[in-house]
Amino acid sequence: MLITVDFAAGQPLSDQVAGAVRAAVASGAAKPGDRLPSARTVASSLGINLHTVLRGYQQLRDEGLVELRRGRTAVISGSADGLRVRLEDAAREFVVAARRAGASDAEALAVVERLLGEVR
């Protein structure tokens, strides 16, 4: 699996590491049971701090997307679902846009509920 980061992007590197894995799961390039490269290998190849990679992997663990095993092995979870990942990514983008626009939670939810009823 290829994990990349963009040093010029405004997004934290640990978020980019997690995002690269999410994208691989969403596209089907990574499947349940696949091992992620070791955090040390990723850090070395990207020229970033080991703890930055570990924070990205921990985000994925907290989301239930990967399991961290002894020896710091990270494996795509058996419950990893590409559809769920794509939906969460789209929802995350929507939430960021709603926050930037100054929408309240109630206003943002009202838009989603309306569109769920309209779009088929």
FENQUILIN-V287459 format. One record per pair of residues at least 4 apart in sequence whose C-alpha atoms are under 8 Angstrom apart, sorted by sequence separation. I is the first residue (numbers start at 1). GAP is how many residues later the second one is. D is the distance in whole Angstrom. If there is no record, write none. Layout:
I_GAP_D / I_GAP_D
This chain:
11_4_7 / 12_4_6 / 13_4_6 / 14_4_6 / 15_4_6 / 16_4_6 / 17_4_7 / 18_4_6 / 19_4_6 / 20_4_6 / 21_4_6 / 22_4_6 / 23_4_6 / 24_4_6 / 25_4_6 / 30_4_6 / 37_4_6 / 38_4_6 / 39_4_6 / 40_4_6 / 41_4_6 / 42_4_6 / 43_4_6 / 44_4_7 / 48_4_7 / 49_4_7 / 50_4_6 / 51_4_6 / 52_4_6 / 53_4_6 / 54_4_6 / 55_4_6 / 56_4_7 / 57_4_6 / 58_4_6 / 59_4_6 / 60_4_6 / 61_4_6 / 68_4_6 / 69_4_5 / 76_4_7 / 80_4_8 / 81_4_6 / 82_4_6 / 83_4_6 / 84_4_6 / 85_4_6 / 86_4_6 / 87_4_6 / 88_4_6 / 89_4_6 / 90_4_6 / 91_4_6 / 92_4_6 / 93_4_6 / 94_4_6 / 95_4_6 / 96_4_6 / 97_4_6 / 98_4_6 / 99_4_6 / 103_4_6 / 104_4_6 / 105_4_6 / 106_4_6 / 107_4_6 / 108_4_6 / 109_4_6 / 110_4_6 / 111_4_6 / 112_4_6 / 113_4_6 / 114_4_6 / 115_4_6 / 116_4_8 / 11_5_7 / 24_5_5 / 25_5_5 / 37_5_6 / 43_5_5 / 44_5_8 / 48_5_8 / 60_5_5 / 61_5_5 / 68_5_6 / 69_5_6 / 80_5_8 / 98_5_5 / 99_5_8 / 103_5_6 / 7_6_7 / 24_6_5 / 25_6_6 / 43_6_6 / 44_6_8 / 60_6_6 / 61_6_6 / 68_6_5 / 69_6_8 / 98_6_8 / 6_7_8 / 43_7_5 / 61_7_7 / 67_7_6 / 68_7_7 / 5_8_6 / 42_8_8 / 66_8_6 / 67_8_5 / 21_9_8 / 43_9_8 / 57_9_8 / 66_9_5 / 67_9_6 / 6_10_8 / 40_10_6 / 43_10_6 / 58_10_8 / 66_10_4 / 67_10_6 / 98_10_6 / 5_11_6 / 39_11_6 / 42_11_7 / 57_11_8 / 65_11_6 / 66_11_5 / 4_12_8 / 5_12_7 / 65_12_5 / 4_13_7 / 40_13_8 / 64_13_7 / 95_13_8 / 3_14_6 / 39_14_6 / 65_14_7 / 66_14_8 / 39_15_6 / 64_15_8 / 65_15_5 / 4_16_7 / 64_16_7 / 3_17_6 / 57_17_7 / 2_18_8 / 3_18_7 / 1_23_8 / 1_28_8 / 1_29_7 / 39_33_8 / 38_34_7 / 1_35_7 / 38_35_6 / 1_36_7 / 17_36_6 / 38_36_7 / 36_37_7 / 37_37_8 / 14_38_5 / 18_38_5 / 35_38_7 / 36_38_5 / 3_39_7 / 13_39_7 / 14_39_6 / 17_39_5 / 18_39_6 / 35_39_6 / 36_39_6 / 13_40_8 / 14_40_8 / 16_40_8 / 17_40_8 / 35_40_4 / 36_40_7 / 5_41_7 / 14_41_6 / 15_41_6 / 18_41_7 / 34_41_6 / 35_41_6 / 4_42_7 / 14_42_4 / 18_42_6 / 33_42_6 / 34_42_5 / 13_43_8 / 22_43_8 / 32_43_7 / 33_43_5 / 32_44_5 / 33_44_6 / 31_45_7 / 32_45_5 / 33_45_6 / 30_46_7 / 32_46_5 / 32_47_7 / 32_48_6 / 31_49_8 / 28_54_7 / 25_55_7 / 26_55_7 / 27_55_7 / 25_56_7 / 26_56_4 / 25_57_5 / 26_57_7 / 26_59_6 / 25_60_7 / 26_60_6 / 23_62_8 / 22_63_6
